[in-house]
Amino acid sequence: MYPDRPSLSQLRRLRQITKEMRPDVVHLHGIRAGVLGRLALPPGVPIVFTMHGAHFAFYPRPLRQVYVHLERLLQSRTDKTIFVCRHDLELTLTEGALPRHKGVVIHNGLQGDSGSANPPSGVALSSTGTSVRAELDIPSDSTLMLAVGRLSHQKDYPIMLRALAPLREHLDRNRGHLLIAGEGSERKRIEELGASLELTIPCEDRPPVLRLLGSRTDIPRLLEAADLLLLSSRWEGLPYVLLEAMAAGLPVVSTRVGGVPECVEDEETGLLVPPGDPAALGAAVLRLLDNSVLRRRLGARGRRRIHSHFREDRMVRETERVYAAIAGS
């Protein structure tokens, strides 16, 4: 509903459109849209605000206090605030930014058939996965790790690289590779660290362990080519990439942050480690690199969990109930 830097005239236009349409509910997504939209919309308009991650809790303390104070004021304009995970609801309540009766948890969901065509990790690659590996010059018998997300402080890719550096000899011997799909402000730092840790240096006839792919629009294809997904974030809400990877039958190695444990069950659908701990992250990666049976078991259970608990139709029904309750009142 808004560009990166909305102008005052655009906010006035939003206000005017809302006056003309007189909608039953306006649904705002994300902290920036939630703040600007609630300031711009005329009084009396029913508003639902979805907070996709309580990232404000990780702002520097003065900025966090400003946001908490602002959110308290904006809650007088908010009929219901949706959180994508229980962790974020409880964190926002602890910060004092929300009356408890105005918060509700609705987990993210995927379409019912998402990932259903992909084989579980460790099974013969699909034709799409084989094609992707050929395009990227990744041998079909390699163990391919994938990370997806902005190259930002939040995602903490330096920890991921430091976790893999001690495994370089093992990765070379077993043709292990890491692809990072994403772009962002920390690209140069990640490139420099990868070079200093010798992860971007070829070893004999093998390609480098680490490759930065930049922005990609074909994440489902990359998931079909991968054997496991890595996430090293400092904080998260409930990242869709984890749901998508699990739906594709991939085991997950992730930091235990935000709503991740509400989706990834440790030792059941993936392996969870503390944030900021390269040794623990490396040990979890090594377990999966060395054990294709474990990869298949975690991947298969992860897929079943997505289809039973994180479906899009369930998310839509729960959201519609929120709309109906507000419109009816």
N, C-alpha and C positions, 0 to 999 in steps of 0.2 A: 504493500500500500504506500510505500515511500521510497525515495532514492536514498543514497548514502548520506547526502547532505540536503535535506528538504528545505526549501525556502519558505519564507513567511507567507508568500502568495499561495504556495501549494497547501499550506496548513489552512489558510483562509478558505481555499477552494474545497478542501475536505469538509470543513465546517458547513459551507453552503450546500454541498451535495447532501449531507446528512439532514439538513433542515428540509430540503426538498423531498427526499425519499422517505423520511420518517421511518427508518427501519425498526423492526421489532428488537433486534440485537445487533450490536457491532462487536466483532471479535478482533482483538488486537494481538499480534504475535511478537514476542521478543521484547527485551527491556527498552530499546530505543523507541520502537513503535508504541509500546505501552505508555511511556512517558509523554511523548509528543502527541499521540492520539488522544489521550485523556485530557491533555491541556487544550487541544484544539476543538474537540467535539462540544456541541452545545449542551447545556444542562438538561437533564431529564432523559437523555439517550441511554438505554440499557447497554452496559458494557461488560464483555467478558475479556479477560486478559490472560493469555498463556505465557508463563515465564519458562522459556526453554533453557533452563539452567540458572541456578542462583549465583551467577558469576560475580555479582556485586560483593558477595562475602569475601572475595579474594582481592578486592581493590585495596589500595593503601588506606589506612584507617581513616584519615580525614575525608577522603572521597567516599568511603563506605558509609560514614555517618551522614554525609550529605544525602546520599541516595536513600538511606533508611528513613530519614526525616521526610524526604520528598514522597516516598512510597506511602508513608502513613497518611500524608495529606491526600494523595491520589486515590487511596482506598475509599474515600468518601464518594468518589465518582465511579467506583467499581462494584458491580453486582456480584461477580464471582471471579476468582483467580485460579486458573488451572495450572497444576504442576505436572511435569512429565515423570516425576519420580517422588517417592515419599521422602527421600533424603532432602530434597530441595524445599519441600513444604516445611519440614521440621527445622531446617536451617533458617528459613525466613521467619518462622515463628520465634525462634530463639533470638534472632536479631531484633525482634519487636516491630517488624515492618508490616505485620498482617494480623487482623483479627481472625481467630481460628475458624469461626463459622463461615468466613468468606473463602477459605481454601479448599480445593478438592484435587485429588490425584487421578490423572488419566494417563496411563502409560502409553507411549508411542506404539504404533502397530503397523504391520506390513500387510499388503494384499495377500489373500489366502494362498495363492499359488507362487509367491515369491520364492525363488531358489529351488522350486520343486524339481526342475530338470537337471540340477547339478549333482554329480556324484559326491558322496561323502569323501572327506580328505583321505588320501591313501588309496583310493580306488582309481582305476584307469581314468586318465583325463578325458573330459568331453572334447568334442571336435573344436568347440570354441576355445577351451583352455589350451589345447594343442596349438591352435592357430596363434593365440596371444603369445605363447612362449616362443614360437618361431619368429614372430615379428620382433620380439625383444632379444632374440638370440640367447634364450635361456634353455639349456638342455632339458629334454623331457624327463630325465631321471634325476633332476635336481630337486632339492627340498626348497620350495619357494615361500619366503615370508613376505607378507604385504602389510604396509601401514598406510592409512588414508587419513588425511586431515591437513588443515592449514599448518604452514611452517611457522609456528608461533610459540611464545613462551608457555602458553597453556599446555600444548601437546608434549613439551619436554623431550624432543627428539635427541638432544645430547645424552640423556640418560640411556636411551635405547642404543645409541652408538657405543657408549661406554660399556653397556652390557654385552654387546657382541664382540668387542675388540679382543677380550681374552679367549674367545672361541674361534679366532681366525683360523688356526691350524685345523681344527675340527671342521669348520665350514668349508675350507679348501678341500679337505680330504673327502667330504661327503657332498660336494657341490651345493653348498647352501648359499642362498642369495636373498637379499632384502631389497624390495622395491618400495619407495615412498612416493605416493601419489598426492600431490598438493603443492601449493605455492604460498609464499608469505614473506614477512619481513625478516625472518631468521635464516633465509636460504644461504646467505654468504657464510654465516657462522657455522651452519651445519656442513656446508661444503668444506670449509677449512678444518673443522674437527674430523670429518671423515678422512681427509687426506692425512692429517697428523696421526690418526690411529691406523693408517694404512688399509682402510676398508675400501677405498676407491682405487687401489692399486692392483692391477692384474697380477696373478700368481701363476707362473709358467704359462700353460695353455688355457688357463681358466679366466673368465671375465672377473671384474671387480665384485666383491661381496655386495657393496652398496651401490644403488643407482637411484638418483632423484629423477622422477618422471615429469615433474611439473604438474600443472593443472590437467586433469583428465575428465572426460565426459562419459567414459566407458567403464565405470567402477564395477558394474556387474560382470563384465568380461574379465577384468583383472581378478575378481574373486573366483571365477571359474578356473583360472590358471594357477591359483595359490594353494598352498598346503596348510597355512595357518595365518591368522591375523594378529598383529601386535598393536597394542595401545599403551602408551607410556605417560598418559596425561597427568598433570598436577590436579586438575579438577574437571568434572564433566557433569552434564545433566543425565540424560539417557540417550547416548549417541546412536543414531540410526545405523552407522556403519557396523556396530556390533550386531544389531538385529539382522542386518543384511548378510553379514558373514556367517552367522549361525544358521540363517535360513538356507544359505548355500552349502551347509554341511561342513563348515570350517571350524576347527577348534580355535579358541581365543586365549591369548596370553595378554592380560590387562592389569593395570594398576587398580587397586581397590579404592575407587573414588566415586563420589556422587551416587548416581543411581545404577552404576555398573553391577554391584552385587544383587540388585533386584532383577537383573536380567541374566547375568552369568553366574551360575552356581559353581563355586570352587570345587575342583576335582570331579565335577559331574558334567558340565558343559564347557569347561575351560579351566584355566589356572589363573588365580589372582595373587598379586604381590603388592607390597606396600609401595606407595609413590616415592620417587627419589632414591630408590635402592637398586643400583645397577647389578649388584651381585645376585639379589633375589630374582630379578628379571632375567638375567643370563642363565641362572640355574633352571628356571621354568622353561625357557626356550630350549635349553639343552635336553631336557626331559622329552620334549616333543620331537626334537630333531632325531633323537635316538630310538624313538618308539612309535612306529607307524600304527601299531595296534591301538595304542592309547589315543593317537590322533583320530583314528576312525571312530573309536568309542565316544570320545568327547564330541566329535562333529555330528554323529548320528543323534546323540541325546540333545545337543543344542538345536538341531533342526526340529525335533519333536517339541521342544519347549517353545520355540517361536510359534509353531502352528497351533499349540494349545493355549498359550497365554498372551501372545503379542500380535494378534490379528487386527487388521485395519477395521473390519466390520465391528469388532468390539469397541474400538476407540471411537468410531463414528456414533454408535448407539449411546455411549456414555456422554459424548459431547452434545448430542441431540437432547438428552435428558436435561442437561444444564440449560440449554436454550429454552426448552419448554417450560422449565420452572421459572426462569426469568421473565419470559414473555407472558406467562400466565399470571405473574404477580403484578 
